Amino acid sequence: MAPGFARSTSLPSSPTHKKASYHVRSVSLPCRSHPLISILEEQIQAVRSWVANPEGSSAWIEAGLAHIELLQIALEDFLQLPQTQDTLPQATSVDQLLDDLLQLVDAYGSFVSTILTLKECHSNVQSALRRQDEVRIASFLKSQRNAEKEIGQLASGLRSISKCRQLALCSDTKEIEITGIIREAICTTAFASMAIFAGVQTSSAAASSKKSFGVTRSFKKLAISYSLKKCSTGEEENINTIKRFEELDECIRCSECLSERVFRSLINSRVSLLNITTP
C-alpha cells in the first residue's frame, strides 16, 4: 500500500450551507445521504464560485489555493467510503483518473519549485535596484521572466484535464456516479489551478515589465518615501511600481506556503485511489 502525507486540515462534521444550493449533480447512490458526499459537492461548488469571481490579487490566489486543498481533502475522504472502495477496483476508468491526478501532482511539484526560483529572482532584482546595478538587474530580470514562462506552460499543460471529458464507458450506475463525481473534483481542481498559475504569472509580469524599471536610479529613495507616505504627485507611476513589487512579494509568500500543502493533498488523493486498486 502506497504511503501518503499526514493532513493538517480537517473537514467540518457537516456542511455549513444549505445542501440544495451546493449540489453539483444528482447523486443516486445508496449512500447519497452520507455527509462526505455533500461535503465533496460543496467543495467543488466553492472552488467553481471562486474561479467565477476573478480578482488576481494575492488574497484571491491565497483563497483559491485554500479552496483547492479543502476539495482534495474532501475527495480523499470520499475515497475512504466503503461504497467507493467496493466499486472502484472494477471501474474501467480508474487508470484515467490516476493519470489525471498524477498530472496534477507533477504540475504542483513543478509549481512549488518554480515559485522558489521566482522568489529568489524577485529578491535579487530588488537588491540590484537598491544598488542601482543595471547589469545585474537585466540578468535577474531575464531569469524572472523565464520563471514566468514556466508557470504559463504549467497552466497550459492542465488544459486537457480541466474539461470534464467523458470517461470510459461502463454499464454500472453506481460506477458511473462514483467515477463521475471524482472526475468532477479532478477537472475542477485543474481548472482552478490554471487560474492560480495565471494569477501568479500576471502578478510577476506586472512587476517585471519594462515600465516598472523606470525607477531604477531612484528605487531606494522611493521605497523610503513610500514607507513614510511622503510621495510627491509626480512620483505616482513610480509608487505604483513599488506597490506592484509588494503585491508580488505577498503573492509569492502565500503561493509558496499553500501550493506545498495542495501538492501534498494531491499526493494523498492519488495514493488513496491507488491503494483502492492495488491488491
C-alpha positions in Angstrom: 0.0 0.0 0.0 1.5 3.3 -1.0 2.2 5.9 1.8 0.6 9.3 1.9 1.2 12.5 3.8 -0.4 13.5 7.1 -3.1 16.1 6.7 -3.0 19.4 8.6 -6.6 20.4 7.9 -9.8 18.7 9.0 -13.2 18.9 7.4 -16.2 20.2 9.2 -18.5 17.5 10.5 -21.4 18.8 8.4 -21.9 21.3 5.5 -22.1 24.9 6.5 -24.6 25.9 3.8 -27.9 24.5 2.7 -27.4 21.3 0.8 -29.7 22.1 -2.1 -27.7 25.2 -3.1 -24.4 23.4 -3.3 -25.3 20.2 -5.1 -23.4 20.0 -8.4 -25.1 16.8 -9.6 -27.9 14.4 -8.5 -26.2 11.5 -6.8 -28.4 8.4 -6.9 -26.1 6.3 -4.8 -27.2 4.0 -2.0 -25.0 6.2 0.2 -26.5 9.5 -1.1 -27.3 10.7 2.4 -23.7 10.3 3.6 -22.3 13.7 4.7 -19.0 13.2 2.9 -20.8 13.3 -0.5 -22.4 16.6 0.4 -19.1 18.0 1.6 -17.3 16.9 -1.6 -20.0 18.5 -3.7 -19.9 21.6 -1.5 -16.2 22.0 -2.0 -16.5 21.5 -5.8 -19.0 24.3 -5.9 -16.9 26.5 -3.6 -14.0 26.2 -6.0 -16.1 26.9 -9.0 -17.6 30.0 -7.3 -14.1 31.3 -6.6 -13.0 30.8 -10.2 -16.1 32.7 -11.4 -15.1 35.8 -9.4 -11.5 36.5 -10.5 -9.6 39.3 -8.9 -5.9 38.4 -9.5 -4.8 39.7 -6.1 -2.6 37.8 -3.7 -5.6 37.4 -1.3 -7.6 35.9 -4.2 -4.8 33.5 -5.0 -4.5 32.5 -1.4 -8.2 31.8 -1.1 -8.1 29.7 -4.3 -5.3 27.5 -3.0 -7.1 27.1 0.3 -10.3 26.0 -1.6 -8.4 23.5 -3.7 -6.7 22.0 -0.6 -10.2 21.5 1.0 -11.5 20.0 -2.1 -8.7 17.4 -2.2 -9.2 16.6 1.5 -12.9 16.0 0.7 -12.0 13.8 -2.2 -9.6 11.8 -0.2 -12.3 11.2 2.5 -14.8 10.3 -0.3 -12.3 7.7 -1.5 -12.4 6.1 2.0 -16.1 5.3 1.8 -16.9 1.5 1.7 -19.2 2.0 -1.3 -16.3 3.8 -3.1 -13.8 1.2 -2.3 -16.1 -1.6 -3.3 -16.9 -0.1 -6.7 -13.6 1.4 -8.0 -11.5 -1.7 -8.2 -13.7 -2.9 -11.1 -14.2 0.6 -12.7 -12.9 0.8 -16.3 -11.9 4.5 -15.9 -9.7 4.2 -12.8 -6.4 4.3 -14.8 -7.6 7.5 -16.5 -8.4 9.1 -13.1 -5.0 8.0 -11.7 -3.2 9.6 -14.7 -5.1 12.9 -14.3 -4.2 13.0 -10.6 -0.6 12.3 -11.4 -0.5 15.1 -13.9 -1.8 17.5 -11.2 0.8 16.2 -8.8 3.5 16.8 -11.3 2.2 20.3 -12.1 2.2 21.3 -8.5 5.6 19.8 -7.9 7.0 22.0 -10.7 5.0 25.0 -9.5 6.4 24.7 -6.0 9.9 24.6 -7.5 9.3 27.5 -9.9 7.8 29.7 -7.1 11.1 29.3 -5.2 13.0 30.3 -8.3 10.7 33.3 -8.8 11.1 34.3 -5.2 14.9 34.3 -5.5 14.8 36.2 -8.8 12.5 38.9 -7.5 14.6 39.3 -4.3 17.7 39.7 -6.4 16.1 42.2 -8.7 15.1 44.4 -5.8 18.5 44.2 -4.3 20.1 45.2 -7.6 17.6 48.1 -7.9 18.6 49.4 -4.5 22.3 49.2 -5.6 21.5 50.8 -9.0 23.3 47.9 -10.7 21.6 47.8 -14.1 23.7 44.9 -15.4 22.6 42.7 -12.6 19.0 44.0 -12.9 18.9 42.8 -16.6 20.4 39.4 -15.6 18.0 38.7 -12.8 15.0 40.1 -14.7 15.7 37.6 -17.5 15.6 34.8 -15.0 12.4 36.1 -13.5 10.7 36.2 -16.9 11.9 32.6 -17.6 10.2 31.6 -14.4 7.0 33.4 -15.5 7.1 31.4 -18.8 7.5 28.1 -17.0 4.4 28.9 -14.8 2.5 29.8 -18.0 3.4 26.4 -19.5 2.2 24.6 -16.4 -1.2 26.3 -16.8 -1.4 25.3 -20.4 -0.4 21.7 -19.5 -3.6 21.3 -17.4 -6.0 22.4 -20.1 -6.6 18.8 -21.2 -7.9 17.7 -17.8 -9.7 20.9 -16.9 -12.6 19.9 -19.0 -14.9 17.1 -17.8 -14.4 14.9 -20.8 -16.3 11.6 -21.0 -14.8 8.7 -19.0 -14.6 5.1 -20.3 -18.0 3.7 -20.9 -19.5 1.4 -18.3 -22.9 0.0 -17.6 -23.0 0.0 -13.8 -25.0 3.0 -12.5 -23.1 3.1 -9.2 -19.8 3.1 -11.0 -20.9 5.9 -13.3 -21.9 8.1 -10.3 -18.8 7.4 -8.2 -16.3 7.9 -11.1 -18.3 10.9 -12.3 -18.0 12.9 -9.1 -14.3 12.0 -8.8 -13.9 13.2 -12.3 -15.7 16.5 -11.5 -13.4 17.0 -8.5 -10.3 16.5 -10.6 -11.3 18.7 -13.5 -12.5 21.4 -11.1 -9.1 21.3 -9.4 -7.3 21.5 -12.8 -9.4 24.5 -13.9 -8.9 26.4 -10.7 -5.1 25.6 -10.8 -4.9 27.1 -14.2 -6.4 30.3 -12.7 -3.9 30.2 -9.8 -0.9 29.8 -12.1 -2.1 32.5 -14.5 -2.6 34.9 -11.5 0.9 34.4 -10.2 2.3 34.8 -13.7 0.4 38.0 -14.2 1.5 39.4 -10.9 5.1 38.7 -11.7 4.8 40.1 -15.2 3.4 43.3 -13.9 6.4 43.8 -11.5 9.0 42.8 -14.2 7.6 44.9 -17.0 9.9 47.5 -18.7 7.6 50.2 -17.4 8.3 49.2 -13.9 12.1 49.6 -14.3 12.0 53.3 -15.0 12.5 53.7 -11.3 16.0 52.1 -11.3 18.0 55.1 -10.2 15.6 56.3 -7.5 14.2 53.0 -6.2 15.8 53.2 -2.7 14.7 56.8 -2.2 11.2 56.0 -3.4 10.9 52.9 -1.2 11.8 55.0 1.8 9.4 57.8 0.8 6.6 55.3 0.1 7.0 53.7 3.6 6.8 57.2 5.1 3.9 58.3 3.0 5.8 61.3 1.7 5.5 60.9 -2.1 5.0 63.8 -4.5 2.3 63.7 -7.1 4.9 63.4 -9.8 6.0 60.1 -8.5 2.7 58.3 -8.9 3.8 55.8 -11.5 7.0 55.0 -9.6 4.9 54.5 -6.4 2.6 52.1 -8.4 5.8 50.2 -9.2 6.6 49.8 -5.5 3.1 48.6 -5.0 3.5 46.0 -7.8 6.7 44.8 -6.1 4.9 44.5 -2.8 1.9 42.7 -4.3 4.3 40.2 -6.0 6.1 39.7 -2.6 2.8 38.8 -1.0 1.7 36.6 -3.9 4.9 34.6 -3.7 4.6 34.3 0.1 1.1 32.8 0.0 1.8 30.7 -3.1 4.9 29.2 -1.6 3.1 28.2 1.6 -0.2 26.9 0.3 1.0 25.3 -3.0 3.1 22.9 -1.0 0.0 22.0 1.0 -2.0 21.5 -2.2 0.8 19.4 -3.6 0.7 17.1 -0.6 -3.1 16.8 -0.6 -3.0 15.8 -4.2 -0.5 13.1 -3.4 -2.8 11.9 -0.7 -5.7 11.8 -3.1 -3.8 9.8 -5.6 -2.3 7.4 -3.0 -5.8 6.8 -1.7 -7.1 6.0 -5.2 -4.1 3.8 -5.9 -4.4 1.9 -2.7 -8.0 1.0 -3.6 -6.9 -0.6 -6.9 -3.8 -2.2 -5.5 -4.3 -5.7 -4.1 
